[in-house]
């Protein structure tokens, strides 16, 4: 049996955790805001289906959208680095 470097064995749970957080945030928005994007329109806020939303929904949507972008901008390089170290360790 080949002995794997320590970084490779520790990367697996961390990869799983980062991926799970990224997916959970994405799925939360897909379920919570099915008619996204919510934007300002005449008389308030509406989604792409024309359904009206409150100012709180609009603020919550923008918070989720910002969280999603920041999480993915941080998570993708972390996943890339974890996978990069994994492939280097198996050569």
Secondary structure, 3 states (H helix, E strand, C coil): CCCCCHHHHHHHHHHHHHHHHHHHHHHHHHHHCCCCCCEEECCEEECCCCCEECHHHHHHHHHHHHHHHHHHHHHHHHHHHHHHHHHHHCC
